[in-house]
């Protein structure tokens, strides 16, 4: 059996909800069974999601409504969807409490931080210190654009080592981080690039997009391998990695 990974809808357009193909490919190629979870206002479905899924993946996407973290709008960058934001935040809180494994990517990492009581900078320009351009303009999304430094006392260090080169597609970043979370990677400008939840079986957030980097980067493959391994343990499934040499 393949571990079932619930991939939470990235967003919607013209009445259609969507998940970008690379997320589906990353889970499938890592040996998982991707299942797309729709945005819904019915929180009673969350229990069914947790029974159906062995782990969860929260994707990238749009901005998060500032009122949800106690602020009013300060920038004209990006766009928001209050209904989707409320769904992502409440589902994240439920999933973390369920202790099922979760990998949160880009916006997903910001959702994890907010769900546990943190805040975000609405735009990188609002930070009171020098900041890199974290919205790269490369031809290919799998191109890397800056380095990160990884904490040695983190599970991310086990996957990537002390340094990694990553891609970057965000104009927001974490601001206040709750004490329950541990930052595990930063960029050279101090922007937090990864967070972990100590004491949780597997709760990892990354600000970059490993779903497009993993085909050529064994370290990024390990992020998905770890999610699948923890998911198989959570439901007592025998899991064999299809990524030769990535472990």
C-alpha positions, -999 to +999 in steps of 0.1 A: +000+000+000+011+036-007+007+061+021-021+085+013-011+122+013-038+148+014-027+177-008-047+208+003-061+229-026-037+257-035-064+281-047-093+288-070-101+305-102-134+310-121-152+287-097-125+259-101-102+247-073-067+236-083-035+220-072-004+226-093+010+195-110+045+194-094+030+187-059+011+157-073+042+145-091+065+149-060+042+128-038+036+102-065+073+099-074+082+095-037+059+065-035+028+081-021-009+082-032-018+119-037-054+128-027-066+164-034-085+179-005-110+207-015-115+240+003-147+237+024-165+256+051-177+224+067-152+217+095-170+184+103-152+170+073-118+173+089-122+141+109-128+123+077-098+139+061-076+126+089-090+091+086-085+091+049-050+105+048-018+093+064-001+127+060-007+162+046+009+186+022+000+223+023+010+241-010+021+275-020-005+301-031-017+336-026-014+360+003-032+356+036-058+381+048-041+404+073-071+407+096-066+370+104-033+379+122-045+412+137-034+437+111-050+458+084-039+459+048-005+477+043+005+467+008-010+465-027+011+433-035-006+400-040-043+390-035-063+373-008-092+349-004-107+350+031-127+318+027-097+298+016-075+315+043-099+305+071-101+269+058-063+265+055-057+279+090-084+258+107-074+227+088-037+232+097-046+236+134-066+204+132-039+184+114-012+195+138-033+185+168-040+152+151-002+146+151-003+133+115+028+143+094+026+175+075+049+192+050+041+229+045+055+247+014+059+285+009+024+299+018+019+266+037+047+274+060+032+308+067-001+291+074+016+268+099+032+298+116-002+317+118-021+287+129+001+284+160-002+321+169+026+338+148+025+367+123+039+375+089+053+405+072+027+415+046+055+425+023+093+421+025+097+459+020+081+464+054+110+447+072+132+474+089+164+458+076+180+451+042+161+423+024+169+403-007+146+400-036+128+367-028+106+368-059+130+354-085+126+362-122+143+332-137+132+314-168+126+281-149+111+276-115+136+249-107+165+275-110+180+284-076+185+320-066+199+322-030+215+302-002+202+292+031+220+283+063+205+254+083+205+249+121+226+218+131+201+208+157+173+203+132+158+175+112+162+197+081+200+195+087+198+157+084+182+162+049+202+191+034+233+196+056+245+230+068+238+249+035+215+246+006+207+266-026+170+272-031+145+288-054+123+316-041+088+329-051+074+350-022+070+386-012+059+379+023+078+361+052+075+351+088+076+379+113+067+368+149+073+331+154+055+314+184+076+297+210+062+263+200+080+265+167+117+264+160+132+283+130+156+258+113+169+278+083+176+314+074+186+333+043+216+358+044+192+387+051+177+369+082+145+359+065+133+326+081+133+299+054+122+268+075+104+260+107+098+228+127+075+218+155+095+201+182+078+171+198+056+165+168+062+133+147+068+154+116+058+190+111+081+209+087+076+242+069+099+254+041+097+288+023+110+276-010+095+251-035+111+216-033+084+201-054+102+215-085+138+210-072+136+173-062+142+158-097+177+171-097+184+175-060+187+144-037+184+166-006+150+179-017+139+143-024+146+135+013+119+160+023+092+140+005+108+107+016+106+118+052+069+128+048+061+094+033+080+075+059+063+092+088+030+088+070+035+051+067+044+048+104+013+067+114-010+042+097+013+011+100+019+008+062+050-008+048+067+018+027+096+013+003+113+044-012+114+045-050+142+071-049+174+051-053+203+067-035+183+096-020+182+083+015 
